[in-house]
Amino acid sequence: MTENTTTRTERDSMGPVEVPGEALYGAQTGRALDNFPISDLRFNRRFIQALAALKLEAAEVNLELGVIDRTKRDLIVEAAEEVVRGDHDRHFVLDIFQTGSGTSTNMNANEVISNRAIQIAGGEVGSKDPVHPNDHVNQGQSSNDIIPTAIHLSALIGIKEDLLPALTKMQAALEAKADEFDGVVKTGRTHLQDATPIRLGQEFRGYAGQVERGIQRVNKAAEDLAEVALGGTAVGTGVNAKPEFSQKVCRRISRRFGVEVRETENHFQAQSAMDATVFASGALKTVAVSFLKIANDIRFLGSGPRAGYAEIALPEVQPGSSIMPGKVNPVIAESAAMVSAQVLGNDATVAYAGASGNFELNVMLPVIAYNLNQSVDLLASTANNLTDQCIAGLEATDRGPTLVEQGLMLATSLAPEIGYDTAAALAKEAYKEDKTIREIAREKTDLSEEKLDELLDASKMTGV
């Protein structure tokens, strides 16, 4: 929020609090703002969107259940819809490192929606009339069930709208390169040492397969995230909430965002543990590990252009050095590798936070929300960037095929004819004398030229 000199007085159960005159938040947010001057980390847009949408649909259901009247419903829905759109993001001011239940941010949302509803009604901001932040906006909810639900929902929205489309595009791009490079025979490598031949397209088929299975893992994680804590209120017993409240809200939320959201069958696990988010973070970590493998392989395969592998040429997107003219670096792949490192760190944080459920409540909900949603966002944007600025523009060079004939592991194809030990001896001698396997085999075996052509056909060694 921009600094201003005017203030107003709001009140909570602990007494009066001065807040900026233009602020839509109230006393509890003001206290939390003073209590937690820790960092510049804030809840992301997806989380605020999810939390506000839950408040909106709760108001719809509370009208249906006869808990609030139509006037209050109309005001809450209009105000909450503005928050869903992002119109009031600047009023969500609280640090991630706050109360472990996220109560401060839940009240931030309740107060913003309440005060905006009061503005719409032409009332006095801060009066809590005609819409009260606790009695009306928070009706049927507790921070202890609404915040875990918002975490699940925000991650689900990000996965559906951002991550899965980006991964699907990346998989398609890798498969396209696999087809394009299918005729390029090169030397395979295991233990960073020469191995039997492989087609460049087969390597890229492997990368596409990693992403494909990453999509499957993320979809499985989304199935777990679909089960939400809403309806458990304070400790999982559902006190002060109508029995049908959660199911009705979940149905409305599912329709709104096109994702499956359902009330848990066991509220006590849903609030005391955050295992579904730990599992989801693990799936995201696995995707990050795949990205790291793919990005590093691309970096190494494109290393050079003269003193490295140089089997592929990467798109040149920017100058690479402030001192070496003409140098171009694999910066897009490096960016992806750094994102992978960040997501691995996020996962460690989520895992530790997930282990911090004490009796009936996990008390590290905000940091779970931040890291889980950041991982979704980072992986989605990285998948798009790596695809568009690197993978799509990769080209095969002639270096890989040129080096195949010099590969010592071509001796593998001779082993069925002359035996493993003899083939190994030929490979050692070829290396020592700086000759090819074909040249040494001509000298040391009685295999005909036709037989050598048949056995040393590198393309046949790459299989189907």
MIMARLUM-986707 format. One record per residue (C-alpha): residue number from 0; residue in one letter; chain; y, z, x. Coordinates in steps of 0.001 Angstrom, whole numbers, plus 524288, in hexadecimal, padded with zeros to 5 digits. Layout:
<pts>
PT/pos/code/unit/v/w/u
PT/NUM/a/A/Y/Z/X
...
</pts>
This chain:
<pts>
PT/pos/code/unit/v/w/u
PT/0/m/A/80000/80000/80000
PT/1/t/A/80DD9/7FD9A/8044A
PT/2/e/A/81596/809A1/807C1
PT/3/n/A/81F53/80E2F/7FD89
PT/4/t/A/82873/819BC/7FC11
PT/5/t/A/825F4/81D05/7EDD8
PT/6/t/A/81AC8/825B1/7E985
PT/7/r/A/8154B/82B2D/7DD04
PT/8/t/A/80D6D/83757/7DA62
PT/9/e/A/7FF61/8362C/7D5C4
PT/10/r/A/7F62C/84167/7D304
PT/11/d/A/7E7C0/8441F/7D462
PT/12/s/A/7DFAC/8508B/7D323
PT/13/m/A/7E569/855B9/7DFD2
PT/14/g/A/7F384/853F1/7DBD1
PT/15/p/A/7FECE/84A5B/7DE08
PT/16/v/A/7FEB6/83F64/7E837
PT/17/e/A/809D1/8367C/7EC10
PT/18/v/A/805EE/82822/7EC82
PT/19/p/A/80E10/81BE6/7EEF5
PT/20/g/A/815A4/8180D/7E2EF
PT/21/e/A/80FF4/80A5E/7E280
PT/22/a/A/801E3/80EB3/7E4C0
PT/23/l/A/7F7FF/80CAB/7DA11
PT/24/y/A/7EF53/8171C/7DFE4
PT/25/g/A/7F10A/8256E/7DCC4
PT/26/a/A/7EF40/83341/7E18F
PT/27/q/A/7E12F/832E0/7E641
PT/28/t/A/7E362/82669/7EDC5
PT/29/g/A/7EFB5/82C1C/7F38F
PT/30/r/A/7E86D/8381E/7F846
PT/31/a/A/7DDA5/82FC7/7FE36
PT/32/l/A/7E7BB/82735/804E2
PT/33/d/A/7ED03/83357/80BA5
PT/34/n/A/7DF8F/83903/80E6A
PT/35/f/A/7D968/82D1B/814D7
PT/36/p/A/7E2C3/8268C/81E70
PT/37/i/A/7D70E/8220F/82667
PT/38/s/A/7D6DB/8135B/82812
PT/39/d/A/7DB94/8065A/822F0
PT/40/l/A/7CE6C/8036C/81C8B
PT/41/r/A/7CEE1/80140/80DE0
PT/42/f/A/7C55A/7FD3B/80332
PT/43/n/A/7C453/7EE7B/80273
PT/44/r/A/7C875/7E5CD/7F72F
PT/45/r/A/7BAA6/7E480/7F1F4
PT/46/f/A/7B926/7F330/7F0B0
PT/47/i/A/7C60E/7F4F3/7E979
PT/48/q/A/7C272/7E97F/7E0C3
PT/49/a/A/7B536/7EF87/7DDA1
PT/50/l/A/7BAB0/7FD18/7DB21
PT/51/a/A/7C544/7F80B/7D216
PT/52/a/A/7BB9F/7EF6F/7CABB
PT/53/l/A/7B2F6/7FB3C/7C874
PT/54/k/A/7BEB1/802A8/7C2EB
PT/55/l/A/7C1F2/7F719/7BA32
PT/56/e/A/7B453/7F57A/7B4BC
PT/57/a/A/7B305/8043C/7B32D
PT/58/a/A/7BEF8/803E1/7AA63
PT/59/e/A/7B8D0/7F914/7A24A
PT/60/v/A/7AC66/80113/7A0A6
PT/61/n/A/7B3BC/80DBA/79E06
PT/62/l/A/7BABE/80702/792C7
PT/63/e/A/7ADB0/80242/78D97
PT/64/l/A/7A838/81008/78E9D
PT/65/g/A/7B3F5/815DE/787BF
PT/66/v/A/7B857/81DB4/7938F
PT/67/i/A/7C5E1/81788/794BD
PT/68/d/A/7CE33/81068/78AD4
PT/69/r/A/7D1DB/8020C/78B06
PT/70/t/A/7DFA3/80464/79002
PT/71/k/A/7DAA2/80B5C/79C11
PT/72/r/A/7D017/80138/79DD2
PT/73/d/A/7D9E9/7F617/79D58
PT/74/l/A/7E2EB/7FC95/7A72B
PT/75/i/A/7D807/7FFFD/7B0BA
PT/76/v/A/7D212/7F276/7AFE9
PT/77/e/A/7DEFF/7EBA0/7B269
PT/78/a/A/7E278/7F46D/7BDCD
PT/79/a/A/7D4DB/7F3FE/7C3B9
PT/80/e/A/7D459/7E536/7C2A8
PT/81/e/A/7E0A0/7E49A/7CAF5
PT/82/v/A/7D9FE/7ED13/7D52D
PT/83/v/A/7CDE6/7E47E/7D4C1
PT/84/r/A/7D6A2/7D8CD/7D7BD
PT/85/g/A/7DCA6/7DFCD/7E34A
PT/86/d/A/7EA44/7E15B/7DD88
PT/87/h/A/7EB33/7EF8E/7E1C7
PT/88/d/A/7E3C2/7F012/7EE8A
PT/89/r/A/7EF7A/7F5E1/7F5AB
PT/90/h/A/7EDD9/80240/7ED9B
PT/91/f/A/7E029/80492/7F303
PT/92/v/A/7E4D2/80BC8/7FEFB
PT/93/l/A/7DA01/81506/80309
PT/94/d/A/7D29B/815BB/80FBD
PT/95/i/A/7C410/8131A/81046
PT/96/f/A/7C258/8201D/8174F
PT/97/q/A/7C4C1/82907/80BB6
PT/98/t/A/7BCCF/83167/8027F
PT/99/g/A/7AE9B/82D8D/80424
PT/100/s/A/7AC8F/82AD8/7F5B4
PT/101/g/A/7B7D4/82139/7F524
PT/102/t/A/7BE2D/829C6/7EABE
PT/103/s/A/7CBA0/82734/7F071
PT/104/t/A/7CA23/81884/7EEBA
PT/105/n/A/7C418/81A1C/7E144
PT/106/m/A/7D022/821E2/7DD55
PT/107/n/A/7D8C1/817D2/7E40D
PT/108/a/A/7D2FF/80DAF/7DACE
PT/109/n/A/7D3DE/816BD/7CF03
PT/110/e/A/7E21B/819D2/7D1CD
PT/111/v/A/7E633/80BCC/7D469
PT/112/i/A/7DFC7/806F3/7C7F0
PT/113/s/A/7E520/81274/7C017
PT/114/n/A/7F309/810E2/7C4F6
PT/115/r/A/7F2DF/80228/7C377
PT/116/a/A/7EDC5/803E4/7B58B
PT/117/i/A/7F8D6/80D60/7B2EF
PT/118/q/A/8028D/8036A/7B833
PT/119/i/A/7FCF5/7F90E/7AF2B
PT/120/a/A/7FE58/80273/7A3B9
PT/121/g/A/80C81/80500/7A761
PT/122/g/A/809F7/8133A/7AACC
PT/123/e/A/80DB8/81BC4/7B649
PT/124/v/A/805BB/8197F/7C289
PT/125/g/A/7FEF0/82608/7C681
PT/126/s/A/7FF0B/82BB8/7B8C6
PT/127/k/A/7F088/828E0/7B6A0
PT/128/d/A/7F426/824CE/7A8DC
PT/129/p/A/7EEFE/81CF9/7A1E9
PT/130/v/A/7E496/81A68/7AC5D
PT/131/h/A/7DF76/825B7/7B490
PT/132/p/A/7D90D/8227D/7C1BB
PT/133/n/A/7CDDE/82C1F/7BFF0
PT/134/d/A/7CC29/82D32/7B143
PT/135/h/A/7CD1C/81EB7/7AE5A
PT/136/v/A/7CBF5/815E2/7BA61
PT/137/n/A/7C130/81E47/7C04C
PT/138/q/A/7BA86/82119/7B34E
PT/139/g/A/7ABAF/82194/7B498
PT/140/q/A/7AC59/820FA/7C35F
PT/141/s/A/7AC48/8296B/7CF6F
PT/142/s/A/7B036/8255B/7DD0E
PT/143/n/A/7A226/828B4/7E078
PT/144/d/A/79CB0/81D85/7D853
PT/145/i/A/7A7F8/813E8/7D74B
PT/146/i/A/7AA4F/812C2/7E605
PT/147/p/A/79BEE/80FFC/7E966
PT/148/t/A/79BD2/8062D/7DE3E
PT/149/a/A/7A822/7FF98/7E35F
PT/150/i/A/7A1FC/7FED9/7F0E3
PT/151/h/A/79603/7F7FB/7EB80
PT/152/l/A/79E0B/7EF14/7E2C2
PT/153/s/A/7A7D5/7EB0B/7ED25
PT/154/a/A/79CE0/7E7B4/7F698
PT/155/l/A/795D7/7E000/7EC00
PT/156/i/A/7A212/7D832/7E8E7
PT/157/g/A/7A465/7D536/7F74B
PT/158/i/A/7963A/7D14A/7F93F
PT/159/k/A/79628/7C85F/7ED60
PT/160/e/A/7A37B/7C218/7EEDB
PT/161/d/A/7A519/7C195/7FD93
PT/162/l/A/79943/7C498/805FA
PT/163/l/A/78E3F/7BD35/7FF4A
PT/164/p/A/79628/7B0A0/7FDBA
PT/165/a/A/79A21/7B155/80C0F
PT/166/l/A/78C30/7B3AD/8109F
PT/167/t/A/78732/7A8A7/80812
PT/168/k/A/79138/79F72/80E1A
PT/169/m/A/78D8A/7A3E8/81BB9
PT/170/q/A/77F19/7A1C8/8190F
PT/171/a/A/781DA/79407/81404
PT/172/a/A/789F8/790CB/8200B
PT/173/l/A/77F47/79581/8292D
PT/174/e/A/77506/78DC9/821BD
PT/175/a/A/77D90/781B5/822A6
PT/176/k/A/77E8A/78387/83161
PT/177/a/A/76FDF/785B7/831FA
PT/178/d/A/76DF3/77867/82BB8
PT/179/e/A/7783B/77212/83458
PT/180/f/A/7723F/77795/840D1
PT/181/d/A/76402/775D5/83D09
PT/182/g/A/761BA/76AA9/8467E
PT/183/v/A/767B2/7719C/85232
PT/184/v/A/75C8A/7768E/85AC7
PT/185/k/A/76059/780F6/86499
PT/186/t/A/75A82/78BD1/86CAB
PT/187/g/A/75739/7982E/8654E
PT/188/r/A/75A44/7A563/86B41
PT/189/t/A/75357/7B262/86A89
PT/190/h/A/75780/7BE2F/872A6
PT/191/l/A/7630C/7B589/8768D
PT/192/q/A/7593D/7AD4D/87E21
PT/193/d/A/754AC/79F61/87BCC
PT/194/a/A/74A22/79E1B/87178
PT/195/t/A/7437F/792C2/86A9A
PT/196/p/A/74BFB/78873/86403
PT/197/i/A/7526D/78A9D/856F1
PT/198/r/A/75B45/78237/84EA9
PT/199/l/A/76964/78686/84D9B
PT/200/g/A/767CE/784DC/83F04
PT/201/q/A/75CD2/78ED0/83F05
PT/202/e/A/765AA/798C5/8457E
PT/203/f/A/76FC9/796A2/83AE7
PT/204/r/A/76528/7974E/8308F
PT/205/g/A/76290/7A4DF/835B2
PT/206/y/A/770D4/7A8B0/8342D
PT/207/a/A/770F0/7A37C/82644
PT/208/g/A/764BD/7AB6A/82376
PT/209/q/A/76B4D/7B7C8/82841
PT/210/v/A/776A8/7B5C0/81EF7
PT/211/e/A/76D7F/7B238/813CD
PT/212/r/A/76628/7BEF7/8156F
PT/213/g/A/772FC/7C62C/816C6
PT/214/i/A/7769E/7C122/8094B
PT/215/q/A/769CF/7C660/8040C
PT/216/r/A/76C58/7D3B5/80A12
PT/217/v/A/77A25/7D44E/804A4
PT/218/n/A/7750F/7D0B8/7F72B
PT/219/k/A/76B45/7DBCE/7F81C
PT/220/a/A/7762F/7E512/7FBE1
PT/221/a/A/77DFF/7E068/7F026
PT/222/e/A/7729E/7E415/7E758
PT/223/d/A/7738D/7F205/7EC57
PT/224/l/A/78253/7F262/7EB19
PT/225/a/A/7812A/7EE4F/7DCD1
PT/226/e/A/77C83/7FC14/7D998
PT/227/v/A/788B1/80489/7D815
PT/228/a/A/78BF3/812EC/7D686
PT/229/l/A/79562/8116D/7CB1B
PT/230/g/A/791FE/81B03/7C049
PT/231/g/A/78DD6/8263B/7C8ED
PT/232/t/A/79BAC/82BF4/7C987
PT/233/a/A/79CC7/83846/7D1DE
PT/234/v/A/78EF1/83B36/7D699
PT/235/g/A/78649/83128/7CFD4
PT/236/t/A/7849E/83831/7C2DC
PT/237/g/A/78E6D/82FB3/7BB9C
PT/238/v/A/796C4/83B03/7B708
PT/239/n/A/7A2D0/836B9/7AF23
PT/240/a/A/79DFE/828A5/7ADDB
PT/241/k/A/79800/8227B/7A1D7
PT/242/p/A/7899B/81F03/7A446
PT/243/e/A/78BE2/81099/7A184
PT/244/f/A/79891/80FC3/7A94E
PT/245/s/A/792DD/80AF4/7B62A
PT/246/q/A/789EE/80092/7B089
PT/247/k/A/794F8/7FAC3/7A892
PT/248/v/A/79E59/7FA92/7B41F
PT/249/c/A/793F2/7F48B/7BCD7
PT/250/r/A/7918B/7E992/7B330
PT/251/r/A/7A000/7E687/7B292
PT/252/i/A/7A194/7E6FB/7C155
PT/253/s/A/795D4/7DE01/7C304
PT/254/r/A/79BEB/7D3FF/7B9F3
PT/255/r/A/7A93B/7D511/7C079
PT/256/f/A/7A49D/7D273/7CE50
PT/257/g/A/797EE/7CB14/7CC20
PT/258/v/A/78FF3/7D503/7D3A7
PT/259/e/A/78546/7DE02/7CEF4
PT/260/v/A/7899B/7EC20/7CD94
PT/261/r/A/780D4/7F620/7C6F7
PT/262/e/A/780CE/804C3/7C542
PT/263/t/A/77771/80BC4/7CE4A
PT/264/e/A/76B4B/8121E/7C8A4
PT/265/n/A/76D34/81D97/7D1D9
PT/266/h/A/77B34/8223D/7D2CB
PT/267/f/A/777F1/82D2F/7DC1D
PT/268/q/A/773F2/823E4/7E704
PT/269/a/A/77F0C/81A8A/7E3FC
PT/270/q/A/78978/824CF/7E6B1
PT/271/s/A/78317/82D9E/7F0B0
PT/272/a/A/77EC0/8220E/7F91A
PT/273/m/A/7845F/814C3/7FC64
PT/274/d/A/777A4/80E94/800AB
PT/275/a/A/77A6E/80190/7FA10
PT/276/t/A/786A8/7FFD3/8023E
PT/277/v/A/77F30/8037D/80E8B
PT/278/f/A/77502/7F931/80B23
PT/279/a/A/77F89/7EF20/80824
PT/280/s/A/7867E/7F201/814E4
PT/281/g/A/77988/7F01A/81BDF
PT/282/a/A/7781C/7E2B2/815B8
PT/283/l/A/785E6/7DF48/81A09
PT/284/k/A/782C4/7E438/827AE
PT/285/t/A/77716/7DB16/82822
PT/286/v/A/77FCF/7CFA7/8246B
PT/287/a/A/78914/7D3C9/82F52
PT/288/v/A/77DCD/7D3E9/838FD
PT/289/s/A/77A67/7C615/834B1
PT/290/f/A/7887D/7C1F0/836B3
PT/291/l/A/78848/7C7D4/8444F
PT/292/k/A/77BE7/7C068/847E1
PT/293/i/A/78128/7B38E/84295
PT/294/a/A/78EB3/7B51E/8487D
PT/295/n/A/78969/7B8B6/855DD
PT/296/d/A/77FA2/7AD88/855F9
PT/297/i/A/78A7F/7A414/85289
PT/298/r/A/792E2/7A9C8/85D6D
PT/299/f/A/7882D/7A864/86781
PT/300/l/A/78375/79B00/8630A
PT/301/g/A/79177/7964F/86410
PT/302/s/A/7944E/79CFB/87107
PT/303/g/A/799DC/79498/87BC5
PT/304/p/A/79DF1/78A0C/87A55
PT/305/r/A/798A1/7876E/88800
PT/306/a/A/792E9/793FC/88D54
PT/307/g/A/78BEA/798DA/88120
PT/308/y/A/781B2/7946A/8774F
PT/309/a/A/78B0D/78AD5/870B9
PT/310/e/A/780BB/78654/86706
PT/311/i/A/78A71/7869A/85BDE
PT/312/a/A/79919/7844A/85B61
PT/313/l/A/7A11F/78DE6/8535C
PT/314/p/A/7AD82/78A16/84C25
PT/315/e/A/7B970/78C7F/85493
PT/316/v/A/7C280/794E8/84C62
PT/317/q/A/7CC0D/79ACC/8562F
PT/318/p/A/7CEFB/79BD2/864B9
PT/319/g/A/7C65B/7A5DF/86B2F
PT/320/s/A/7CDDB/7AB08/876B2
PT/321/s/A/7DB9C/7AEFC/87A51
PT/322/i/A/7D917/7AB79/88894
PT/323/m/A/7CE6A/7A10D/888E0
PT/324/p/A/7D38A/79414/88381
PT/325/g/A/7CA4D/78C9C/87ABA
PT/326/k/A/7C0EF/797EE/87878
PT/327/v/A/7BB9C/798E0/86AA4
PT/328/n/A/7B3BD/7A4A9/86628
PT/329/p/A/7AA33/7A6EB/85AD1
PT/330/v/A/7B405/7AF8B/853D5
PT/331/i/A/7AEBE/7ADEF/84607
PT/332/a/A/7A13D/7B26A/84A3F
PT/333/e/A/7A759/7BDA3/851D1
PT/334/s/A/7AEAD/7C1C4/845A4
PT/335/a/A/7A1F4/7C1D6/83DF0
PT/336/a/A/79B71/7CA0A/84869
PT/337/m/A/7A64C/7D42B/847AA
PT/338/v/A/7A51A/7D4C0/838EC
PT/339/s/A/7969A/7D73C/83AAE
PT/340/a/A/799BD/7E2B2/8438E
PT/341/q/A/7A337/7E831/83982
PT/342/v/A/7993F/7E71A/82E7D
PT/343/l/A/78EEE/7EDE7/836C8
PT/344/g/A/798A3/7F8F4/838D3
PT/345/n/A/79BC9/7F942/82A5A
PT/346/d/A/78D62/7FA8F/82759
PT/347/a/A/78C21/80640/83065
PT/348/t/A/79778/80C9A/8293A
PT/349/v/A/791AC/809CE/81BD0
PT/350/a/A/78473/80F0F/82012
PT/351/y/A/78A5D/81BAD/82501
PT/352/a/A/792F7/81CE0/81901
PT/353/g/A/78751/81A3A/81045
PT/354/a/A/78070/825CD/8167E
PT/355/s/A/78BC4/82E8B/8127B
PT/356/g/A/78776/8315D/804AA
PT/357/n/A/78846/83FFC/80289
PT/358/f/A/78108/844CF/7F68D
PT/359/e/A/786DE/83D5D/7EAE4
PT/360/l/A/790C3/834B0/7F1C5
PT/361/n/A/79297/82BF6/7FD81
PT/362/v/A/79F47/82FF2/8041B
PT/363/m/A/7A235/823DA/80C35
PT/364/l/A/7A42D/81A2C/8012A
PT/365/p/A/7B12C/8145F/805B9
PT/366/v/A/7AC4B/810F0/81349
PT/367/i/A/7A018/80AC7/80D58
PT/368/a/A/7A8C0/802A0/80479
PT/369/y/A/7B171/7FE46/80F9C
PT/370/n/A/7A6C3/7FA68/81925
PT/371/l/A/79DAA/7F418/80F42
PT/372/n/A/7A86C/7EBC0/8096A
PT/373/q/A/7ADD5/7E854/816BD
PT/374/s/A/7A076/7E386/81AFF
PT/375/v/A/79F5A/7DAE5/80EF0
PT/376/d/A/7ACED/7D552/8112F
PT/377/l/A/7AB2C/7D329/81FC9
PT/378/l/A/79E15/7CC78/81E7E
PT/379/a/A/7A2F4/7C3AE/8139C
PT/380/s/A/7AF19/7BF38/81AEC
PT/381/t/A/7A77E/7BDBE/8279E
PT/382/a/A/79CE5/7B596/82148
PT/383/n/A/7A755/7AC79/81BF8
PT/384/n/A/7AEBC/7ABD9/828D1
PT/385/l/A/7A2C3/7A9EA/83156
PT/386/t/A/79E09/79F39/8283E
PT/387/d/A/7AADE/797F2/826E0
PT/388/q/A/7B05D/7991A/83497
PT/389/c/A/7A405/79901/83CCC
PT/390/i/A/796EF/7955C/836B1
PT/391/a/A/79BEC/789A5/82F0F
PT/392/g/A/7A19B/7837E/83B53
PT/393/l/A/79666/785D9/844E1
PT/394/e/A/79163/779EB/84C29
PT/395/a/A/78537/77812/85459
PT/396/t/A/786DC/77366/8624C
PT/397/d/A/77CF6/76BAA/86A54
PT/398/r/A/77ADD/776D4/873D7
PT/399/g/A/76FA2/77D0B/86C6A
PT/400/p/A/76754/770B5/86BC8
PT/401/t/A/76AAF/76D74/879F5
PT/402/l/A/76547/77A57/87EC5
PT/403/v/A/75887/77985/87711
PT/404/e/A/75191/77103/88123
PT/405/q/A/75535/77AEE/88B95
PT/406/g/A/74FAF/78636/883C7
PT/407/l/A/744D4/78D51/88AF5
PT/408/m/A/73EA2/79230/87E78
PT/409/l/A/73A2C/7846B/87B73
PT/410/a/A/72E96/78909/88366
PT/411/t/A/72A57/7903E/8771D
PT/412/s/A/725DD/78368/87132
PT/413/l/A/71D21/780E4/87D03
PT/414/a/A/715EE/78DDE/87BF3
PT/415/p/A/70BD2/7891D/871E4
PT/416/e/A/70836/77DFA/87B39
PT/417/i/A/708B1/78478/8889D
PT/418/g/A/70876/7930F/88575
PT/419/y/A/712CA/79DAD/88548
PT/420/d/A/711BC/7A15F/893A6
PT/421/t/A/712DC/79372/8989E
PT/422/a/A/71E30/790B2/88F6D
PT/423/a/A/7250B/79D1C/89436
PT/424/a/A/72328/798DE/8A247
PT/425/l/A/728FF/78B87/89F2C
PT/426/a/A/734DE/791FE/898E3
PT/427/k/A/7371D/79AA4/8A4C9
PT/428/e/A/735D8/78F47/8AE1A
PT/429/a/A/73EC2/786A8/8A5F4
PT/430/y/A/7492D/7913A/8A668
PT/431/k/A/74768/7936C/8B50E
PT/432/e/A/7484F/784F6/8B84A
PT/433/d/A/752DD/7820A/8AE31
PT/434/k/A/74A57/7782F/8A733
PT/435/t/A/746B6/77601/89910
PT/436/i/A/739AF/779D2/89339
PT/437/r/A/736BC/76B67/8918A
PT/438/e/A/7390F/768A1/89FE1
PT/439/i/A/73086/773E3/8A48A
PT/440/a/A/725D8/770B1/89ABC
PT/441/r/A/72540/762D2/89FF1
PT/442/e/A/72328/76827/8AD95
PT/443/k/A/719E6/77363/8AAC1
PT/444/t/A/7118E/76EFC/89F2D
PT/445/d/A/709A1/7632D/89B6F
PT/446/l/A/71053/761E7/88E44
PT/447/s/A/71403/753D5/88B57
PT/448/e/A/721F6/74FA4/888D1
PT/449/e/A/71E60/74D0D/87AB9
PT/450/k/A/718A2/75AB4/87962
PT/451/l/A/724AC/760C8/87F9A
PT/452/d/A/72D5C/75950/87614
PT/453/e/A/72538/75EA1/86AF0
PT/454/l/A/724CB/76CBF/86FBF
PT/455/l/A/732D1/76D7C/8746F
PT/456/d/A/738FD/767C8/86826
PT/457/a/A/742DE/772B0/865BA
PT/458/s/A/74572/76EBD/857A1
PT/459/k/A/73711/770DF/85435
PT/460/m/A/737CA/77E84/859DD
PT/461/t/A/7423F/78260/84FE1
PT/462/g/A/738BB/78195/84474
PT/463/v/A/73CC5/77D6C/836E5
</pts>
